[in-house]
Amino acid sequence: MQTVNPSTTPEVSLAELYPVETEKMYDSCEKAADKHTGPEKLFGGLSTDTVQYPLQDVDCQMVPAEGKPIAEVVEFGDLLSPGISEQSDSYLQRNEQQIDDVFDALREGYNVAIGIPTHAQVHDLALPLGQLGMGLKMKYDYDQPNDRFEIFAKSLAWYDFLGSPVPELAKMIGHTVFTLPHSRSGDKFATQLRDEFNRRSLTQMWNHLNQGGKILALATGGATNIRKSYRNTIVECQTPIHSGTARLLANPRNLTLPVACYLDDDHSYSSTVGELTDVKSEEDCLDIGIWAADEYQNLSGIHAYQLRSRDQLEAFLRAKAKDISGAVKSSSLLSWLTEKD
């Protein structure tokens, strides 16, 4: 199997290399937390004018796991979605073939990436990872707490839940790997800072993945779904799958388990698990995204689409909700977006 060779050269602080860009990054992450958190949300904000605690520091790219047993992780999941711990039996019954396939793949030294295109909530990554882990524990008594990973946007370090920083809580689920994602409307961060930050994050992650037998949860689009609504029509679009994500999933050491999941306004969780897939190209990733959009629509009742390109994304962002609603009703949204490029 192919391996990724990590660098052994001591790293210079990113804050020293890119001081101005680093301050802009802190400001952008803080604004992201302010936008997505508040009293009416599941998460509260930790925003401050300066770095408040070490996990927010630009030189923190990965938070090691605490190694909690999966049963404790699933019990914690009840705080995110009440009653999810009681779904373990039905999850095993619905997805027994996938659990068998994942277990066999892990024993053979493959990594399994839980690919989640339908990323509407921050905790969409934690719940599928916890459920798969519990399924493996129930059927095979397989539980390797230090072999679980999640990839999160760096702005997660500016969120808190029940008074604790989210990354501190995420440690009980697995290793947290931070990335600086590409912005939807122009780069928020200097390209050099973003690329070097992500290179260091992936190097640390591959130090583990090269060993094989790991489980990794990630949002394939690198961002939450974009929603627009007009009257009674709600439309959500999954962001395009970035080429870097496609390369990660297509690495010969990795197999992909696609998951579509939905958390409603009452935090009731539902999901559909696809077949374990050997991704070989960006087209394979797109097929997973299209499948997930259809399943997400079935779970939520929301019109859902997988955007194919950044041009479609920008057209969707520019378009008026009324026009989008009309295109959905005529069953031609993606064609309409392409014409608007």
C-alpha positions in Angstrom: 0.0 0.0 0.0 1.0 3.6 -0.6 2.2 5.6 2.3 2.6 9.3 2.8 6.1 10.3 4.1 5.9 12.8 7.0 8.4 15.5 7.4 10.8 15.3 10.3 12.1 18.8 10.0 11.4 21.0 13.0 8.6 23.5 12.1 8.9 27.3 12.5 5.9 28.9 14.2 3.3 30.0 11.7 2.6 33.0 13.9 6.2 34.1 13.3 6.1 33.3 9.6 2.8 35.0 8.9 2.0 37.4 11.7 -0.5 39.6 9.8 -2.3 36.7 8.2 -2.4 34.9 11.5 -4.3 37.8 13.1 -6.7 37.9 10.2 -7.3 34.2 10.7 -8.1 34.7 14.4 -10.5 37.4 13.5 -12.2 35.3 10.8 -12.6 32.3 13.1 -14.1 34.5 15.8 -16.6 35.9 13.3 -17.5 32.4 12.2 -18.3 31.4 15.8 -20.4 34.6 16.3 -22.3 33.8 13.1 -23.1 30.1 14.0 -23.5 30.3 17.7 -25.8 31.9 20.2 -28.5 31.3 22.8 -30.9 29.7 20.2 -28.2 27.4 18.8 -26.8 24.2 20.2 -23.4 25.7 20.6 -22.4 28.9 22.4 -19.6 31.2 21.4 -16.1 31.5 22.9 -15.2 34.5 20.8 -12.6 36.9 22.1 -10.4 39.6 20.5 -7.2 37.5 21.1 -6.3 33.8 21.4 -8.1 32.7 24.6 -6.7 29.3 25.1 -4.1 27.1 23.4 -6.3 25.1 21.1 -7.1 28.4 19.3 -3.4 29.0 18.5 -2.5 28.9 14.9 0.3 26.5 15.7 -2.2 23.9 17.1 -3.1 21.7 14.1 -4.1 18.5 15.9 -5.6 17.7 19.4 -4.7 14.2 20.6 -7.5 11.9 21.7 -8.3 11.0 25.3 -9.0 7.4 24.4 -12.5 7.1 25.9 -14.4 3.8 25.3 -17.0 4.1 22.6 -19.9 3.5 25.1 -19.0 6.8 26.8 -18.8 8.5 23.5 -22.3 7.4 22.6 -23.7 8.4 26.0 -22.2 11.8 25.4 -24.0 11.8 22.0 -27.3 12.0 24.0 -26.4 15.6 24.8 -26.2 16.4 21.1 -29.3 14.3 20.1 -31.4 13.0 23.0 -32.0 9.3 22.7 -29.3 8.5 20.2 -27.7 6.0 22.5 -30.9 4.0 22.3 -30.6 3.7 18.5 -27.5 1.3 18.7 -29.5 -1.9 18.2 -31.5 -0.6 15.2 -28.3 0.9 13.7 -26.7 -2.5 13.8 -29.7 -4.2 12.3 -29.9 -1.7 9.4 -26.2 -1.5 8.7 -24.8 -5.0 9.6 -23.3 -5.6 6.1 -21.5 -2.2 6.3 -20.2 -3.0 9.8 -18.9 -6.3 8.5 -17.2 -4.7 5.6 -15.6 -2.0 7.8 -14.3 -4.5 10.3 -12.7 -6.6 7.5 -11.1 -3.5 6.0 -9.6 -2.4 9.3 -8.2 -5.9 10.0 -6.6 -5.9 6.5 -4.9 -2.6 7.3 -7.1 -0.1 5.4 -8.2 3.1 6.9 -12.0 3.8 6.6 -13.0 7.4 5.9 -16.6 8.3 6.9 -17.4 10.7 4.1 -20.2 13.1 5.0 -21.3 15.4 2.2 -24.6 16.4 3.9 -22.9 18.6 6.5 -25.6 20.8 8.0 -24.4 20.9 11.7 -21.0 21.0 13.4 -21.7 17.7 15.1 -22.6 15.8 11.9 -19.1 14.2 12.1 -19.3 13.1 15.7 -22.6 11.2 15.6 -21.8 9.0 12.6 -18.4 8.2 14.0 -19.9 7.3 17.4 -22.6 5.1 15.9 -20.1 3.2 13.6 -17.8 2.7 16.6 -20.7 1.3 18.7 -21.7 -1.0 15.9 -18.2 -2.4 15.7 -18.1 -2.8 19.5 -21.5 -4.6 19.7 -20.8 -7.1 16.9 -17.1 -7.7 17.2 -16.1 -6.3 20.6 -13.8 -4.0 18.6 -13.0 -0.7 20.2 -9.8 1.2 19.5 -10.3 4.7 21.0 -7.0 6.1 19.7 -7.7 5.0 16.1 -10.6 7.5 15.6 -10.1 10.8 13.9 -12.2 13.8 12.9 -11.3 16.7 10.6 -12.8 20.0 11.6 -12.4 23.6 10.5 -10.1 25.6 12.7 -13.0 27.9 13.7 -14.3 25.0 15.8 -11.8 26.1 18.4 -13.9 29.2 18.9 -17.0 27.2 19.9 -18.1 26.0 23.3 -20.8 23.5 24.4 -22.1 23.3 28.0 -19.3 25.7 29.0 -16.4 23.7 27.6 -14.4 24.3 24.4 -15.7 22.0 21.7 -12.2 20.6 20.8 -11.8 19.6 24.5 -15.0 17.6 24.3 -14.1 16.2 20.8 -11.0 14.6 22.3 -13.2 11.9 23.9 -14.4 10.9 20.5 -11.0 10.8 18.7 -8.1 12.8 17.5 -9.2 16.2 16.2 -7.4 17.4 13.1 -7.9 21.1 12.2 -7.8 22.5 8.7 -8.2 26.0 7.2 -10.9 25.5 4.5 -11.2 27.5 1.3 -13.7 30.3 1.6 -17.0 30.2 -0.3 -16.5 33.8 -1.6 -12.8 34.4 -1.9 -10.0 33.3 0.4 -10.3 34.5 4.0 -6.7 33.5 4.7 -3.5 34.2 2.9 -2.9 31.2 0.6 0.5 30.5 2.0 -0.7 30.4 5.6 -3.7 28.2 4.7 -1.6 25.8 2.6 1.2 25.5 5.2 -1.3 25.1 8.0 -3.1 22.3 6.1 0.2 20.6 5.1 1.2 20.4 8.8 -2.2 19.1 9.8 -2.2 16.4 7.2 1.4 15.5 8.0 0.5 14.9 11.7 -2.6 12.9 10.7 -0.7 10.7 8.2 1.8 9.9 10.9 -1.1 7.8 12.3 -2.9 6.8 9.1 0.2 5.3 7.6 -0.1 2.6 10.3 -3.5 1.6 8.8 -6.6 0.5 10.6 -7.9 4.0 11.4 -11.4 5.5 11.2 -11.6 9.1 10.0 -14.7 11.3 9.8 -14.8 14.3 7.5 -17.2 16.6 5.6 -16.3 16.1 2.0 -17.2 19.6 1.0 -15.2 21.2 3.8 -18.2 23.4 4.8 -21.7 23.2 6.0 -24.6 23.1 3.6 -25.9 26.4 2.2 -29.6 27.0 2.7 -32.0 29.4 1.0 -35.7 29.5 1.4 -38.7 31.2 -0.3 -42.2 30.8 1.2 -42.6 27.0 1.7 -39.6 26.0 -0.4 -36.4 25.2 1.4 -33.3 24.4 -0.7 -29.9 23.2 0.7 -26.8 22.7 -1.5 -23.8 20.7 -0.5 -20.6 22.5 -1.3 -18.3 21.2 -4.1 -15.9 18.5 -3.1 -12.4 20.0 -3.0 -9.6 18.3 -4.9 -7.6 17.8 -1.7 -10.4 15.9 -0.2 -10.7 13.8 -3.3 -7.0 12.9 -3.2 -7.3 11.9 0.5 -10.3 9.6 -0.2 -8.6 8.2 -3.3 -5.4 7.2 -1.4 -4.9 3.5 -1.8 -4.7 3.1 1.9 -8.2 4.5 2.4 -11.8 3.2 1.7 -14.8 5.5 2.0 -18.1 4.8 3.9 -20.6 7.5 2.7 -23.1 8.7 5.2 -26.1 11.0 4.8 -27.4 12.4 8.1 -30.0 14.9 9.3 -30.6 16.5 12.7 -33.9 18.3 12.9 -34.9 21.4 14.9 -35.6 19.2 17.9 -32.1 17.6 17.6 -33.6 14.2 16.5 -31.0 12.4 14.5 -31.5 10.1 11.5 -29.0 8.7 8.9 -28.5 6.5 5.9 -25.2 4.6 5.5 -24.0 3.7 2.0 -21.7 0.9 0.8 -18.0 0.9 1.6 -16.5 2.3 -1.5 -13.0 2.3 -3.1 -12.8 5.9 -4.3 -10.4 6.3 -7.2 -11.3 9.7 -8.7 -13.0 13.0 -8.2 -15.9 11.6 -10.2 -16.3 8.9 -7.6 -16.5 11.5 -4.9 -19.1 13.4 -6.9 -21.2 10.2 -7.2 -21.1 9.9 -3.4 -22.2 13.5 -3.0 -25.1 13.0 -5.4 -26.2 9.9 -3.5 -26.0 11.7 -0.2 -28.1 14.6 -1.4 -30.8 12.3 -2.5 -30.7 10.5 0.8 -30.6 13.7 2.8 -33.8 14.9 0.9 -35.5 11.6 1.9 -34.5 12.1 5.5 -35.3 15.8 5.8 -37.9 16.6 3.2 -35.6 19.5 2.1 -34.7 19.9 -1.5 -31.0 18.9 -1.6 -28.4 19.1 -4.3 -24.7 18.4 -4.7 -23.0 21.3 -6.4 -20.5 20.2 -9.1 -18.2 23.3 -9.3 -17.2 26.5 -7.7 -19.0 28.3 -10.5 -22.3 26.7 -9.5 -21.6 27.6 -5.9 -21.0 31.2 -6.7 -24.1 31.3 -8.8 -26.2 29.8 -6.0 -24.8 32.3 -3.5 -25.7 35.2 -5.9 -29.1 34.0 -6.8 -32.3 35.3 -5.2 -34.2 32.7 -3.1 -37.4 33.4 -5.2 -35.5 32.5 -8.4 -34.0 29.4 -6.9 -37.5 28.2 -5.7 -38.7 28.6 -9.3 -35.8 26.6 -10.7 -36.5 23.8 -8.1 -40.1 23.6 -9.0 -39.2 23.2 -12.7 -36.7 20.4 -11.7 -33.8 22.2 -13.3 -31.8 23.9 -10.5 -28.3 22.6 -11.4 -28.9 23.4 -15.1 -30.2 26.8 -14.2 -27.1 27.5 -12.0 -24.8 26.4 -14.8 -26.5 28.9 -17.2 -26.0 31.6 -14.5 -22.2 31.0 -14.4 
